[in-house]
Amino acid sequence: PSVYVFPEGAEPNADGSEEEGMDDPNDSIATAMVHPQEEADGSTTYHYAVGFLLAGTYNTAFTCDGAAFEPAAGKEAIIVVGETTTVDFEAPAEPAQ
């Protein structure tokens, strides 16, 4: 699992089509791996950290497979100099077997 950071206004689930030689405005600008951490009560929480972003507004999204992002439209993250910004995600439910 990973968290992706996109420029403000980017669509995490855009089709990614682009003309040859042109940058896709929906490309991510940073990513972070999500790491499990077992808690004292036996539950598991997941953590990630993205560092060194310039101050500004970004769009963030979580993915397990690198293709389908949750939430589909992303979540806003506002980065302020000297502050830590937290963005939490709800993990998608596991499919029934």
C-alpha positions, 0 to 999 in steps of 0.5 A: 500500500502507498499514499500518493501526493498530487498537485492541487486540482489533479485527479488521482484516478484520471486515465493517465492518457497524455500526448507523447513528450507532454507531462500529465498534470495528474501525475503524482509529485510524491509517494510514501509506503504505508507500513503496518504497526502492531499495537499493544492491544494486538490491533494493527495500525498503518503509518506513512510519512511524506517529507519535504513538500513546499507550502501549498495545497495538495491532493492525496490518495491511498492505494493498495495496487498503484491504480485504484485510489481511495478516495477516488477524488483524493483528500486535500492536504494543506502544507504550512511551513513549520507545521505537521499536516496529518491526512488519515485514510479509511482502508477499503473493506477487503472483498468477501471470499 
